Amino acid sequence: MSQYQQNSQYQPGPPVKKRRALRNVVIVVAVAFVVFVGGCAAVLANGLGEATKESTATKAEAPATASSPSVSQTSAAATEPPASAEPTATPTDDDRVAKVGATQWFEYSDGMKVQVTSLKRFRIGQYAAGGKPGDVGVIVTVTLQNGSSNTFDTGLVDVKLASGPNGDQAESVFDTDQNLGGGFEGSILPGKKKTARYGFAIPKANASSTLQLEIAPGWDYEGSHFEGKLSK
């Protein structure tokens, strides 16, 4: 065997190393490509998932938003009264004014009761105090009932009379011929009644009108209101 042949037989194999290096490069590139493709797929899948979630949430919330009333609508519905709860009408005069007669009383919280028993016409005497010539005399009979537990002093009872469409204030009349003096005197025991008469003068033109009376048992009492016609 020649020296040339021996040398060519034992020379190292560079071509083998090159092939291995090339194979490794191909493998690395393939792995990188797979990783890259996998990463893109994951990102795309994540994006699609988020979009799907957002769309689902929007669809789920839309009906709730549409069916729920707004705050202003809820407030308006809460403040509006129901159809049946209409404001009550102002009390009529009949609810605040008693009729003259022996059936209706005004009662106070302490038990005191007031009644205008009658309205009677009379001729004002020549020597009477109060009134003018031509006026018509009116006798107002008032009854008090003491429903309280204390003796009631009648010294501060106040009686007023008005007549006509304009409510003309009547003038008091004191007439001894009709036994018309200062009204109530003395006191009333618990559970007892007392009656007194008061005289007034009204214009003849107002004699047929409805008369208005206000009775206050004392300074610390509100006036009780009565209405009635003058009897002959």
C-alpha positions as CSV (number, residue, x, y, z in Angstrom):
1,M,0.0,0.0,0.0
2,S,1.3,3.4,-1.0
3,Q,1.8,6.3,1.4
4,Y,-0.9,8.3,-0.5
5,Q,-3.5,5.6,0.1
6,Q,-2.6,5.4,3.8
7,N,-3.0,9.1,4.2
8,S,-6.3,9.3,2.4
9,Q,-7.6,6.4,4.5
10,Y,-7.0,8.1,7.8
11,Q,-7.9,11.7,7.0
12,P,-10.7,13.2,9.3
13,G,-14.2,13.6,7.8
14,P,-15.1,17.2,7.5
15,P,-18.1,16.5,5.3
16,V,-19.7,14.5,8.1
17,K,-19.4,17.4,10.6
18,K,-20.9,19.8,8.0
19,R,-23.9,17.5,7.5
20,R,-24.5,17.3,11.2
21,A,-24.2,21.1,11.6
22,L,-26.6,21.6,8.7
23,R,-29.1,19.1,10.3
24,N,-28.8,20.9,13.7
25,V,-29.6,24.3,12.0
26,V,-32.6,22.8,10.3
27,I,-33.9,21.4,13.6
28,V,-33.4,24.7,15.4
29,V,-35.2,26.6,12.6
30,A,-38.0,24.1,12.6
31,V,-38.4,24.3,16.4
32,A,-38.3,28.1,16.3
33,F,-40.9,28.0,13.5
34,V,-43.1,25.7,15.6
35,V,-42.7,27.9,18.6
36,F,-43.5,31.0,16.6
37,V,-46.6,29.5,15.0
38,G,-47.7,28.2,18.4
39,G,-47.3,31.6,19.9
40,C,-49.2,33.3,17.2
41,A,-52.0,30.7,17.5
42,A,-52.1,31.3,21.3
43,V,-52.3,35.1,20.9
44,L,-55.0,34.8,18.3
45,A,-57.0,32.3,20.4
46,N,-56.6,34.6,23.5
47,G,-57.8,37.6,21.4
48,L,-60.8,35.7,20.1
49,G,-61.6,34.5,23.6
50,E,-61.5,38.1,25.0
51,A,-63.7,39.3,22.1
52,T,-66.1,36.5,22.8
53,K,-66.3,37.3,26.5
54,E,-66.8,41.0,25.8
55,S,-69.5,40.3,23.3
56,T,-71.2,37.9,25.7
57,A,-71.0,40.4,28.6
58,T,-72.5,43.1,26.4
59,K,-75.4,40.8,25.3
60,A,-76.0,39.7,28.9
61,E,-76.1,43.3,30.2
62,A,-78.2,44.8,27.4
63,P,-81.6,43.3,28.5
64,A,-81.0,44.3,32.2
65,T,-80.2,47.9,31.1
66,A,-83.3,48.1,28.9
67,S,-85.7,46.7,31.5
68,S,-84.5,48.6,34.5
69,P,-86.0,52.1,35.0
70,S,-83.7,55.0,35.3
71,V,-83.2,56.8,38.6
72,S,-85.2,59.8,37.5
73,Q,-88.1,57.5,36.4
74,T,-88.0,55.7,39.7
75,S,-88.0,58.9,41.7
76,A,-90.9,60.3,39.7
77,A,-92.9,57.2,40.2
78,A,-92.2,57.3,43.9
79,T,-93.2,61.0,44.3
80,E,-96.4,60.8,42.3
81,P,-99.4,60.0,44.5
82,P,-101.6,57.1,43.5
83,A,-104.7,57.9,41.3
84,S,-107.0,57.3,44.3
85,A,-105.1,59.4,46.7
86,E,-106.4,62.8,45.5
87,P,-106.1,65.8,47.9
88,T,-109.1,66.1,50.1
89,A,-111.5,69.0,49.5
90,T,-111.5,72.1,51.8
91,P,-114.0,71.6,54.6
92,T,-117.3,73.2,53.8
93,D,-119.0,75.8,56.0
94,D,-121.4,73.1,57.2
95,D,-118.4,71.2,58.7
96,R,-117.3,74.3,60.7
97,V,-120.6,76.0,61.5
98,A,-123.3,74.6,63.7
99,K,-127.0,75.4,63.2
100,V,-128.9,77.4,65.6
101,G,-131.3,75.1,67.6
102,A,-131.5,72.8,70.5
103,T,-129.7,69.9,68.8
104,Q,-126.1,71.0,67.9
105,W,-123.3,71.8,70.3
106,F,-119.7,72.9,70.0
107,E,-117.6,71.0,72.5
108,Y,-114.1,72.0,73.6
109,S,-111.3,69.7,74.7
110,D,-111.8,70.5,78.4
111,G,-115.4,69.3,78.1
112,M,-117.1,72.7,77.9
113,K,-120.0,72.8,75.4
114,V,-121.7,75.8,73.7
115,Q,-125.1,76.0,72.0
116,V,-127.1,78.8,70.5
117,T,-130.6,77.6,71.3
118,S,-132.7,80.2,69.5
119,L,-132.8,83.6,67.7
120,K,-135.9,85.7,68.4
121,R,-137.1,89.0,67.1
122,F,-138.2,91.7,69.5
123,R,-139.1,95.4,69.4
124,I,-136.4,97.6,70.9
125,G,-137.9,99.6,73.8
126,Q,-137.9,103.4,74.1
127,Y,-135.5,103.4,77.0
128,A,-133.2,100.6,75.7
129,A,-129.5,101.3,75.3
130,G,-128.1,100.5,71.9
131,G,-129.6,100.4,68.4
132,K,-130.9,103.0,66.1
133,P,-134.5,103.9,65.2
134,G,-135.9,101.4,62.7
135,D,-133.5,98.6,63.7
136,V,-134.8,95.2,64.5
137,G,-134.1,93.7,67.9
138,V,-132.6,90.1,68.1
139,I,-132.6,88.0,71.3
140,V,-129.9,85.4,71.2
141,T,-130.3,82.6,73.7
142,V,-127.0,80.8,74.6
143,T,-126.6,77.7,76.7
144,L,-123.3,76.5,78.3
145,Q,-122.7,73.0,79.7
146,N,-119.7,72.5,81.9
147,G,-118.4,69.0,81.0
148,S,-115.1,69.6,82.8
149,S,-114.1,68.6,86.4
150,N,-113.8,72.3,87.5
151,T,-116.2,75.1,88.3
152,F,-116.5,77.3,85.2
153,D,-116.5,81.2,85.6
154,T,-118.9,82.8,83.1
155,G,-117.6,86.3,83.5
156,L,-115.6,86.2,80.3
157,V,-118.2,84.8,77.9
158,D,-118.2,86.7,74.6
159,V,-121.1,86.7,72.2
160,K,-121.0,88.4,68.7
161,L,-123.7,88.7,66.0
162,A,-123.4,89.7,62.3
163,S,-126.1,90.0,59.7
164,G,-126.6,90.6,56.0
165,P,-124.5,89.6,53.0
166,N,-121.5,91.7,54.2
167,G,-121.6,90.4,57.7
168,D,-122.5,93.8,59.4
169,Q,-121.5,93.7,63.0
170,A,-124.6,94.0,65.2
171,E,-124.8,96.5,68.1
172,S,-125.5,95.1,71.6
173,V,-128.8,96.2,73.2
174,F,-129.6,96.4,76.9
175,D,-133.3,96.5,77.5
176,T,-134.8,96.0,81.0
177,D,-138.3,95.6,79.5
178,Q,-137.0,92.4,77.8
179,N,-134.8,91.4,80.7
180,L,-131.7,91.9,78.5
181,G,-128.7,92.7,80.6
182,G,-125.1,91.6,80.6
183,G,-125.6,88.0,79.7
184,F,-124.1,85.3,81.9
185,E,-123.3,85.9,85.5
186,G,-121.7,83.7,88.2
187,S,-120.3,80.3,87.5
188,I,-121.3,76.8,86.4
189,L,-120.6,73.7,88.5
190,P,-119.2,70.5,86.8
191,G,-121.9,68.7,84.9
192,K,-124.3,71.6,85.1
193,K,-125.8,74.0,82.4
194,K,-126.7,77.6,82.4
195,T,-128.6,79.7,79.9
196,A,-128.5,83.5,79.2
197,R,-130.0,85.9,76.7
198,Y,-128.2,88.6,74.8
199,G,-129.8,91.5,72.9
200,F,-128.7,92.9,69.5
201,A,-129.9,95.4,66.9
202,I,-129.6,94.8,63.2
203,P,-130.7,96.8,60.2
204,K,-134.3,96.1,59.0
205,A,-133.0,95.2,55.6
206,N,-130.9,92.3,57.1
207,A,-133.8,90.8,59.2
208,S,-134.4,88.1,56.6
209,S,-130.8,87.2,56.1
210,T,-128.9,84.3,57.7
211,L,-127.4,85.5,61.0
212,Q,-123.9,84.7,62.0
213,L,-122.9,84.2,65.6
214,E,-119.6,83.6,67.4
215,I,-119.5,82.4,71.0
216,A,-116.3,82.3,73.0
217,P,-116.6,80.9,76.6
218,G,-113.5,82.8,77.6
219,W,-110.3,84.5,76.5
220,D,-108.5,81.2,76.2
221,Y,-111.2,79.6,74.0
222,E,-111.6,79.9,70.3
223,G,-114.9,81.1,69.1
224,S,-117.6,78.7,68.1
225,H,-119.6,79.6,65.0
226,F,-123.4,79.3,64.4
227,E,-125.8,80.3,61.7
228,G,-129.6,80.6,61.7
229,K,-132.6,82.6,60.7
230,L,-134.5,85.0,62.8
231,S,-137.8,83.7,64.0
232,K,-140.8,86.0,64.5
